[in-house]
Amino acid sequence: METNIPNFLKQRAFLTPDRHAIIFDGKSWTFREMFEEAVILSQKISSLGIKEEDTVALLLKNRPSTVLIIHALQQLRVKTLFLNHRLTPTEMVFQLKDSQAKLVICDIEFENIFHDTHQHISSINIKTIAEMEKLPIQEIKLVQEYSLSDVCSIMYTSGTTGHPKGVLQTYGNHWWSAVGSALNLGLKEDDAWLCTVPLFHISGLSILMRSVIYGIPVYLMEQFNEDKVNALLIAGDVTIMSVVGTTLTRLIHSLNKQEYHSKFRCMLLGGGPAPRPLLEACAEKGIPVFQSYGMTETSSQIVTLSPEDSFRKLGSAGKPLFPAQLKIMSEGRENMPFEAGEIVVKGPNVTIGYLNRPEANQTSFKDGWLYTGDIGYVDDEGYLYVLDRRSDLIISGGENIYPAEIEEVLLAHPYVAEVGVTGSEDAVWGQVPIGFVVINGPVSEEELMEFCKGRLAKYKIPKKIYEVTSLPRNASNKLLRRKLAELIPKDMDR
């Protein structure tokens, strides 16, 4: 039996119409204003031939117009594909074709991005939509309610094979993610969430969804600026913020001797456990850091560590949110405490599956449980410790990079016979990718770097490529990425 819920934004605009919804560069929109503008935009988008269940891609920056477009598509029950504008046009085209997106709505600066791909991409810039005549426009029937199983959004996440997979996120996933977060963090009358993370990431989108569900404002920033963020947190305008380790480090360095307002109650940290010196620096400043574990497939956090446990359980991601469950599995059995294995999660915030990937769905989902591919263990109190994010995942400045993606590109070069990629520690980004190649022809490191440009997003291009005679492999000839760093010449390992 289907469970339905009222149209999120329409219901919020009815319940608390005059509350602030979005605040950006000193300008604000109430929920009533946001709903009214979203309705007008939905009519314009509908007049372009877009209808229920279609997929529309967004190539947009963190701006109020993006928020309005996202809600406009939800008024039509149109599935939204979020494109990461840091990807190459080739990478984006793959996602557009795989999702069968009918249209790309983009910012003006991105409108020519697909010109050199020799692919016909139907696109329209956001300024053109804004300038479309309001009338006459065909009457559309706004969605009154959603089924919790309706697909709301699609975000592609890199796969271990190098081929991205479209994660299907339902309205139910977003609803339960918001509920789980509220049950964990609580909800206060004066709460306001600061969003500097990209809206095309689940961390950014989940903040928008919580805003409407909770009825709290979002302070939106087009890009992260530590000085501007610190000013907001010192002034007491914001109570909650989502960060990754690199951004939190920048905030602490910029803060100097100042301290945040007492109203600020939660620094929600994702993208891997925080190093002890960073936690100690936050503790000295009285900054409450909530470490967390989550992914695109879980519609944001699914495990969170409370500040009171941050030192007692140093390095832990915490315990599952109230609606979620977690266990550690090895070879079909559930592990004992402290015994490492695959992290397996379950809950109403977990994706219903991957788009067009029946094999991946069969492998990743069993009896309602998602097998994450991440390795970790729980202690005797049930606290999760993540040992290896999806085994080979590189997390660079909060961005997820799979070595297989980079290896696939380098192997396409005619003079590369074998390749292995791993992460290397970096003071600024946390990790950066480095490559190791066995070559069979005259090619330089610079030429290989150039070969990657246009085929990979800038942050995925290896910072260093070493030429080696062979790669470490096991008896089954499987590449042992964890041993790649041992191949770095000693005189260069500085």
Buried (B, 14 or more C-beta within 10 A) or exposed (E): EEEEBBBBBBBBBEEBBEBBBBBBEEEBBBBBBBBBBBBBBBBBBBBBEBEEEBBBBBBBBBBBBBBBBBBBBBBBBBBBBBBBBEBBBBBBBBBBEBBEBBBBBBBEEBBEBBEEBEEEBBBBBBEBBBEBEEEEBEEBEBBEBBBBEBBBBBBBBBBBEBBBBBBBBBBBBBBBBBBBBBEBBEBEEEBBBBBBBBBBBBBBBBBBBBBBBBBBBBBBBEEBEBEBBBEBBBEBBBBBBBBBBBBBBBBBEBBEEEEBBEBBBBBBBBBBBBBEEBBEBBBEBEBBBBBBBBBBBBBBBBBBBBBEBBEEBBBBBBBBBEBBBBBBBEEEEEBEEEEBBBBBBBBBBBBBBBBEBEEBBEEBBEEEBBBBBBBBBBEEEEBBBBEBBBBBBBBBBBBBBBBBBBBBBBEEBEBBEBBBBBBBEBEEBBBBBBBBBBBEEEBEBEEBBEBBEEBBBEBBBBBBBBBBEEBBEEEEEEBEBEBBBEBBEEEEEE
